Amino acid sequence: MAKGRGGRVEPKFDTPEGRPDPADLDLRLTRGDRAGASVARAKSARGKKPAAPSPRPRRRRSLLGRLVYGLVILGIWGAVALAGLIAYHASQLPPIDQLAVPKRPPNIAILASDGSLLANRGETGGRTVAIRELPPYLPRAFVAIEDRRFYGHLGIDPIGIARAVAQNLTRRGVAQGGSTLTQQLAKNLFLTQERTASRKIQEAILALWLEHTYSKDEILELYLNRVYFGAGAYGVEAAAQRYFAKPAKDVTLAEAAMLGGLVQAPSRLAPNRNLPAAQARAAQVLAAMQELGFAKPQEVKLALDKPAKPNRAKGGGSANYVADLVMDVLDDYVGKIESDVTVSTTVDPTLQAAAEKALVDELNQKGARYNVAQGAVVAMRPDGAVRALVGGRDYAQSQFNRATTAKRQPGSAFKPFVYLAAVERGLTPDTVREDSPVTLKGWSPENYTRSYAGPVTLRDALAHSLNTVAVKLGVEVGPKAVVQTAQRLGITSPLQANASIALGTSEVTPLELVGAYAAFANGGNGVIPYVITSVKTTDGKTVYKRSPTGLGRVIDPNAVGMMNAMLHEVFVSGTAKKADIPGLDLAGKTGTSQDFRDAWFVGYSTSLVAGVWLGNDDGEATKRVSGGNLPAEVWNRFMTTALRNDKVAALPGAARWRRGTGTVASAAPDQGGIGAVIGDLLGEPQAPPRPVAPPRGGPSREDRNFLERLFGLGD
């Protein structure tokens, strides 16, 4: 320091001689120069020990150690990745608290009049069954072959997966799957059928949820009601009905084993398509059941000795035509269906089977020779209750219902409406008309034989189906009157009011033609054909019950008697002699359309009315098939069976008008006159019957909807 003026000392920055230049100094702090270093040095000095030797180099891990270490690390990362993968796929599912088993589509069980099942309709093909309804060996068959550890796992079976992998490797192919029943149910309920890793992960998640939410028996019950068995059958009830024509509660051990084996490959193992494969698979199921103690050795031996075979339902495939008709009109009766329902019908399964057999046998024997490929049969009680309905030769080949939908020319089978219009205007069965050539505006109808008989009674003219007399009668009463008469009896298809209407040139369906003839059989009351009697839910609640209804009286009793007498003569001396059944009082009419395109026979007793149509769907002409040959033969085959146990009863009012009973007719031939005097058995004169109008109000709403759906009213 140097003193300046006033004694102030000034700083001096020159470097003293002998000291190093500050620029050359190292001013960085060492560890000892830092704060607290002195305390640390003092402690170190007090506890100072001799310096330890330098540490040896670290030994390297063995190959095995490194492998274990790597696997542990890999496992940790794998677990993390798996957790992330599961979390991702879980996020693609609905929240767990919102998960619910989807509602099973409703099933419509269609029953015959005796309570037996005709068919199931709906997406599943069968009703839901409770596991308590089933024989114990039925659910056990599925456990034995599909998931033997079902009651021991939590939805996923690692042991089962390992076993499946081992078997698949040893058999050099996919021989066994590792999915549990719960996983299969999860897939059926919530997922698609695609085989991807993503779907399998979601399947496992959902399986765990199902196991947490439901008991084992509840899961097994859901599975049995949802799994697919092939042939459109979902659920064990549908499968039992489809393959064995019985409810699931009645299947045998052999049948249960076959059902249990089906789910592996329903299409390939369906017994109606590949019976040997289905029986071989069933044998594997039986072996598994015996191994697990689910079936006794003697029971298994019996089942193996008598393996299950598919059984055709009573009524055959044609019952599906009835089921289709029911489904066409059901919503008019009950509206939208939300749950399983049972529909009771009027159809008799024995008569249904007989009608199908009569039609199919005739076509198999003579169809090729006569160039006729199709047909339809309708039978109903005189009150309109349909007892049998066959809409075609083979439902599996064609589902088109010719009984209810095909409109074809009825030919001479339409003539009874012409004759009814005539007797309602005063003519009688003994009224005489001239069978001779006739020409109307250039149209000259001819008889089938192309010959003419001259003066004939109406009884004989109708029995022998003389066309010229029918046309003359139609002109005499007026085509409009003929149309109105047919409509009054229940014909609902459009009819053309022209001269040719007398020969059945306007098209009708078999169902409506048979329904119109029912008025003759029951004594004059118009009917509305019906097939549904009631609809109930599975818990017994009645949703619909049919009330007696109809068209009321549509024919005067006296006119009914005359018509029944004339139509009976068709069997005695006319065109339907092939159809006659000795000992029964029958009436009916044959019909053949132009160029032999359509052949008909409609006939009845007091208890049953039945009609047969034969032809080709494309309208191709047959080789001279007429109403009096093949259709009459089909009708005779069917009615012989159907009326086997019926008591003989006289047709309403016919006795007094039979040939030789003393009735009087005085109309001159072909003069256009009306019979002057009609005598009864006592010879007392009577006024001629008059047309009867249907009662006011008409059919019920349901019946009106039924008619509209079938025949297009209001279109």
Secondary structure, DSSP 8 states (H G I E B T S, - for coil): -EE-GGG-EE------TTS--GGG------GGGSTTHHHHHHHHHHT---------------HHHHHHHHHHHHHHHHHHHHHHHHHHHHHTS--GGG---------EEEE-TTS-EEEEESSSSS----GGGS-THHHHHHHHHH-TTTTTSSS--HHHHHHHHHHHHHTTS-------HHHHHHHHHHS-S---HHHHHHHHHHHHHHHHHS-HHHHHHHHHHHSB-STT-BSHHHHHHHHHSS-GGG--HHHHHHHHHHTTSHHHH-TTT-HHHHHHHHHHHHHHHHHTTSS-HHHHHHHHHS-------TTGGGHHHHHHHHHHHHHHHH-S--S-EEEEES--HHHHHHHHHHHHHHHHHHHHHHT--EEEEEEE-TTSBEEEEE-SS-TTT----TTTT--B--GGGGHHHHHHHHHTTT--TT-EEEE----BTTB----TTS---EEEEHHHHHHTT-HHHHHHHHHHH-HHHHHHHHHHTT--S----SGGGGGT-S-B-HHHHHHHHHHHHTTSEE---B-EEEEEETTS-EEEE------EE-S-HHHHHHHHHHHHHHHHTSTTGGG--TTS--EEEEEE-GGG-EEEEEEE-SS-EEEEEEE-TT----SS--TTTHHHHHHHHHHHHHTTT------TT-GGGSTTS-------TTS----S--B-TT--B----------TT-S-HHHHHHHHHHH-TT-
